[in-house]
Amino acid sequence: MQEPQLDWQPARAPSRAPLSGLYVRLEPLDVARHGGDLWQALQGPDSDPLLWNYLPYGPFSERISFDAWLSTNQSSVDPLFFSVIDLARQRAMGLLSLLRIAPKDGSIEIGHVAFGQVMQRTPGSTEAIWLLARLAMEELGYRRLEWKCNALNTRSMRAARRLGFVYEGLFRQHMVVKGRNRNTAWFSILDKEWPRCRNAFERWLAPDNFDAKGRQKRCLEDLRE
């Protein structure tokens, strides 16, 4: 038995246009503009010591090698990298990308997420994901948004579920990363699931969901119920 024919048009490829929110702005990665801020956020004395554990690159002991890595990412189309600009600080505080971009199949992934420690667990970190998700699912017309991570990366696994991604399964012995086996956990949000996720993101990010000290009143997971 075959699946029915789809009433669907191929998605569009993303561009390098910036994306603005309430807390952050996503700008196409530019080493000249963002390199210094990113070095401090991702490799400086107050950076997250666990950041590079499950990424296939880094950490970087020298600025020259870090800038060379950024330059490669800057010129890449897939992955398509964005710097995350914290609007309150007016500084780049992290990176993320769209990748595995398949307009014909309507599938796209968010990955290479590297947020400085100061940005982690803030409204801005959630909004950065939301801006790319909204771009992919609404403006560009994708029907499948993916999230993949090392199955040992409990922080990424927890983040995926919090953000509304549905666990799909485990690819065993999927990759070798930094000389170690990687079993890869796959998550996704489908177009039919997106409206519920979108509404939860919008309600969670609204200023009235936070008290005077910036603490959330309702968590993102509860807003999807």
C-alpha positions as a printed Julia matrix, in Angstrom:
225×3 Matrix{Float64}:
  0.0    0.0    0.0
  1.42   3.36  -1.02
  1.24   6.7    0.78
 -1.2    9.17  -0.83
  0.12  11.93  -3.07
  1.11  15.05  -1.16
 -0.55  18.39  -1.75
  2.71  20.16  -1.04
  5.28  22.33  -2.79
  9.04  22.05  -2.17
 10.38  24.36   0.51
 12.72  27.25  -0.18
 16.37  27.45   0.74
 17.19  29.86   3.6
 19.0   33.12   2.92
 21.53  35.04   5.0
 19.0   37.65   6.09
 19.09  38.59   9.81
 16.24  37.59  12.14
 15.13  39.81  15.01
 13.35  38.95  18.26
 12.66  40.53  21.64
 15.87  39.35  23.28
 18.27  38.4   20.49
 19.01  39.05  16.84
 20.43  36.39  14.54
 22.98  37.75  12.1
 24.87  35.83   9.41
 28.22  34.85  10.94
 30.85  37.49  10.2
 34.31  36.89  11.64
 35.32  40.55  11.39
 32.25  41.72  13.32
 31.62  38.82  15.68
 34.95  37.04  16.14
 36.12  38.91  19.24
 32.81  38.57  21.05
 32.52  34.88  20.19
 36.06  34.18  21.37
 35.21  35.69  24.75
 31.82  33.98  24.98
 32.93  30.52  23.87
 36.59  30.38  24.92
 37.06  33.16  27.47
 37.62  32.73  31.2
 33.89  32.69  31.92
 32.97  30.26  29.14
 31.25  26.91  29.68
 33.92  24.23  30.3
 31.56  21.52  29.0
 30.64  23.33  25.78
 32.94  21.44  23.42
 32.57  17.96  24.91
 30.13  16.67  22.29
 30.93  18.95  19.36
 33.17  17.52  16.61
 35.58  20.49  16.88
 37.15  22.58  19.63
 38.11  23.61  22.16
 40.54  26.11  20.67
 43.67  27.08  22.56
 44.59  29.94  20.21
 42.55  32.75  18.69
 44.08  32.19  15.24
 42.74  28.64  15.02
 39.36  29.76  16.37
 39.11  32.5   13.72
 40.1   30.03  11.01
 37.26  27.76  12.12
 34.85  30.7   12.11
 36.0   31.7    8.63
 35.18  28.26   7.3
 31.74  28.46   8.85
 31.19  31.98   7.55
 31.59  30.86   3.95
 29.48  27.72   4.36
 26.0   27.48   2.83
 25.09  24.17   4.47
 25.53  24.45   7.42
 24.35  28.07   7.31
 25.7   29.74  10.44
 24.24  32.63  12.42
 25.71  34.58  15.32
 23.36  35.23  18.23
 23.46  38.88  19.27
 22.24  39.6   22.8
 20.22  42.8   22.38
 20.76  43.99  25.96
 24.54  43.64  25.72
 24.84  44.27  21.97
 27.37  41.46  21.78
 27.55  38.12  19.99
 27.02  35.46  22.65
 26.73  32.28  20.62
 26.35  30.42  17.34
 23.89  28.05  15.72
 23.04  26.91  12.22
 20.59  25.44   9.79
 21.97  22.33   8.12
 21.11  19.23   6.12
 18.92  21.54   4.09
 16.72  19.51   1.7
 14.05  21.74   0.12
 12.82  18.93  -2.16
 12.01  16.74   0.83
 11.02  19.59   3.12
 13.54  18.57   5.77
 15.96  20.81   7.66
 17.93  20.63  10.9
 18.98  23.02  13.65
 22.44  22.21  14.93
 25.98  23.3   15.77
 24.46  25.08  18.78
 27.17  26.75  20.86
 25.96  29.3   23.4
 28.21  31.11  25.85
 27.62  30.28  29.49
 26.05  33.69  30.19
 23.46  33.07  27.47
 22.54  29.53  28.45
 19.16  28.99  30.11
 17.96  32.5   29.25
 14.97  33.7   27.2
 17.47  34.65  24.49
 18.73  31.09  24.08
 15.18  29.81  23.6
 14.33  32.67  21.27
 17.35  31.92  19.07
 15.97  28.43  18.42
 12.47  29.82  17.96
 13.62  32.31  15.32
 15.21  29.57  13.2
 12.31  27.18  13.75
  9.76  29.8   12.71
 11.83  30.68   9.65
 12.03  27.04   8.58
  8.47  25.95   9.29
  6.52  29.08   8.39
  8.46  31.33   6.07
 10.32  28.69   4.07
  7.71  25.92   4.15
  9.59  22.94   5.58
  7.58  20.01   6.87
 10.2   18.43   9.1
 12.57  20.15  11.53
 15.3   17.96  12.99
 17.5   17.99  16.07
 20.28  15.42  16.52
 22.81  14.93  19.29
 25.15  12.48  20.95
 23.01  10.19  23.07
 25.36  10.86  26.01
 24.73  14.6   25.76
 22.04  14.84  28.42
 21.85  18.64  28.19
 21.06  18.54  24.47
 18.59  15.68  24.92
 16.81  17.62  27.64
 16.79  20.81  25.56
 15.3   19.02  22.55
 12.38  17.7   24.58
 11.83  21.04  26.3
 11.71  22.8   22.92
  9.04  20.41  21.64
 11.09  18.01  19.54
  9.82  14.43  19.58
 12.31  11.61  20.16
 12.43   9.26  17.18
 15.15   6.78  18.02
 18.83   5.99  18.25
 21.33   5.51  15.43
 23.83   3.13  17.0
 27.53   3.53  16.14
 26.5    6.35  13.85
 29.75   8.33  13.89
 33.26   8.51  15.27
 33.84  11.92  16.88
 37.19  12.87  18.42
 38.18   9.22  18.41
 35.06   8.09  20.29
 31.95   6.25  19.21
 28.83   8.38  18.88
 25.36   6.94  19.12
 23.09   9.65  17.72
 19.66  10.48  19.13
 17.2   11.8   16.55
 14.38  14.25  17.32
 11.96  16.13  15.07
  9.02  18.5   14.88
  6.62  17.87  11.99
  4.49  20.49  10.27
  1.31  19.09  11.87
  2.95  19.45  15.3
  4.3   22.92  14.67
  1.18  25.02  15.55
  1.17  23.72  19.13
  4.91  24.37  19.45
  4.61  27.81  17.9
  1.85  28.88  20.27
  3.85  27.66  23.27
  6.98  29.53  22.13
  5.03  32.76  21.64
  3.38  32.55  25.05
  6.59  31.59  26.85
  8.66  34.37  25.26
  6.07  37.07  26.0
  7.39  39.63  28.52
  4.42  39.01  30.83
  5.59  35.41  31.35
  8.52  36.7   33.43
  8.52  38.41  36.79
 10.54  41.48  37.78
 13.61  39.29  38.38
 13.32  37.59  35.0
 12.01  34.3   36.36
  9.51  32.41  34.23
  5.95  32.12  35.45
  5.07  29.1   33.31
  7.48  26.65  31.74
  7.56  25.97  28.03
  6.48  22.35  28.36
  3.33  23.29  30.28
  2.33  25.78  27.6
  2.16  23.0   25.01
 -0.47  21.11  27.01
